[in-house]
Amino acid sequence: MYALKLITERNSRKVEESWILGDMYRLEFNPKEVPEHVIARIEHGQNGNLINFDIKNTDQAYITTLTGDTIRVICRGRV
């Protein structure tokens, strides 16, 4: 099982979110037809629906196991 750990900024505050992705996810770097500041998109299925997460160049984003071990670094965020 995989999870997405996302540290982003909302209303000038740092917010950490964790999302369970399940057994499989799709990671696309530099997706087409998205705003310029989006550098990656993660898709996964949940209850028959396809859910997307857009990763901005200012975000910190990691794919982890449910126990917290980092599997892949997507973005370390821009200062």
Secondary structure, 3 states (H helix, E strand, C coil): CEEEEEEEEECCEEEEEEEEEECCCEEEECCCCCCCCEEEEEEEEECCEEEEEEEECCCEEEEEECCCCEEEEEEECCC
